[in-house]
Amino acid sequence: MSALRLLSSAARRAPKSVPLGRRGYAEVADKIKLSLVLPHQAIFTSADVTQVNISAATGDMGILANHVPSIEPLRPGVVEVIESGNGSKKWFVSGGFATVHPNNKLTINAVEAAPLEAFSVEAIRTNLAEAQRIIAGNGTEEQKAEARVEADVYEALQHAVATK
């Protein structure tokens, strides 16, 4: 049986009404269970939070309870966790993935993360200038590629620190 006929046959036998989960807007009392993990440390483990803002590859996004399930690659940027009482904590992540699961669960797997206040504006400026010097210099293609990645991260970090 060809794959197309098999699919058509299965579609005809499928129930006509598929029960869908009811979706709606997040209520103030709704929480999302956040797990923010690094290879060597768990920053949050199923913690109840109100909202999480991430720097996804497709753009910045806020995640509330009842968010549609999805998987988002993260670009270098800020992960902001808003807890009850509108207190928030911010981490800079170098990259990773955010997975929104059904039933109000969010898992963020990041390569590296550090609290935003742990960074020095001067150190960021110095390291960014060094990376840009290597890019413009006579280094090997490998050195220039590594410097481009560093420059991207330092530019994102510089923006994040400037807009704390």
TIDO-333558 format. One record per residue (C-alpha): residue in three letters; x, y, z. Coordinates in steps of 0.02 Angstrom, whole numbers, plus 32768, in hexadecimal, padded with zeros to 4 digits. Last residue first. Example, Ala and Ser with C-alpha at 12.3 -4.5 7.8 and 13.67 -1.06 7.14 Angstrom:
SER82AC7FCB8165/ALA82677F1F8186/
This chain:
LYS83B2892F866E/THR83B4898085C1/ALA847089A285B5/VAL849A88F885FF/ALA8430889E857D/HIS8477890284EC/GLN852A88E18523/LEU850188288538/ALA84B8881E8489/GLU855388758443/TYR85C4880484AB/VAL856D8767846A/ASP8577879E83B4/ALA862D87D483CA/GLU865B872B8415/VAL860986D08382/ARG866587418308/ALA870987258367/GLU86F686698355/ALA86DC867D8299/LYS877286F2828D/GLN87E2867882E9/GLU87A985EB8276/GLU87C4865581DB/THR887686758214/GLY88A8871D825B/ASN88DA87B681F5/GLY88708836824F/ALA87BF887B823F/ILE876E87E78298/ILE87FA87E28319/ARG87E4889C8341/GLN87288883834F/ALA874287FA83D1/GLU87BA886A8433/ALA873F88FC842E/LEU86B4888B846D/ASN8723884D84FB/THR874C88FE8533/ARG8697893B8528/ILE865688A48589/ALA86DD88BA860E/GLU86B089718621/VAL85F5894F8632/SER861788CF86BA/PHE85A6883786C2/ALA856287E1875F/GLU84C6884F875F/LEU847E87EB86CE/PRO848087498731/ALA84E186C486D2/ALA84B186418653/GLU851285C585E8/VAL84DC853A8570/ALA842585528595/ASN839884D585A5/ILE82F5853085CA/THR826284C385FB/LEU81B4850C8607/LYS811D84B38650/ASN806A84F5864D/ASN800D8451862C/PRO8050843A857C/HIS810C84548567/VAL816484F48532/THR821784C68504/ALA829C854D8508/PHE8341852384B5/GLY83F6855C84C8/GLY845D85F984B2/SER84D8866A850D/VAL845F868F859A/PHE845A873185FD/TRP83F1871F8698/LYS836C879486DC/LYS83048787877A/SER825A87D78791/GLY81EA880B881F/ASN8137882887E2/GLY80E987E88885/SER80F487358849/GLU818C871387DE/ILE81C0875E8739/VAL8254870086ED/GLU82B68760866B/VAL832586FF85F3/VAL839A877A85A0/GLY83FC87648500/PRO846786F48494/ARG83EE869B841F/LEU83768618845D/PRO832B858E83F2/GLU826F85808410/ILE820A84E18427/SER814E84F38433/PRO80B384CB8498/VAL803385598491/HIS803A85C3852D/ASN7FB8859B85B2/ALA801E85F0863B/LEU8089867F85FC/ILE811E86868588/GLY815F872C8548/MET81BB873484A3/ASP825287888456/GLY8270875C83A2/THR827F86C5832D/ALA8323868B837C/ALA82D086998426/SER8306871984A7/ILE829786E68538/ASN8218873485AE/VAL81D286C28636/GLN812E86E5868F/THR80D386C28733/VAL814B86478783/ASP813585A287DF/ALA81DE854C87EB/SER81F184A18799/THR82AD84A387B6/PHE82FC854D879F/ILE83B785718794/ALA83E884BB8775/GLN84A484A98763/HIS8531845786FF/PRO84E884448650/LEU847684D9866E/VAL83C084D086A3/LEU832D854686AF/SER829184E486E3/LEU81F5854E86EC/LYS814885188721/ILE80CC859986DE/LYS805185EE874F/ASP7F9C8620873D/ALA7F5A869487C6/VAL7F59872C8753/GLU7EFB86CA86D0/ALA7F4C8693862F/TYR7EDF86A68595/GLY7E878613854B/ARG7EA185658509/ARG7E3384CC851B/GLY7E8D842E84EB/LEU7E4983E4844B/PRO7DDC834A843F/VAL7DE58307838E/SER7D3F83018337/LYS7D2F8296829B/PRO7D8B820282E5/ALA7E1381C18273/ARG7DE3813381FE/ARG7DDD81A28164/ALA7E8781EE8190/ALA7ED5814181A4/SER7E9B810F80F6/SER7EDB81B080AA/LEU7F84819980FF/LEU7F9380E580C4/ARG7F5E81188015/LEU7FE7819F8013/ALA806B81278057/SER804880A97FD0/MET800080008000/
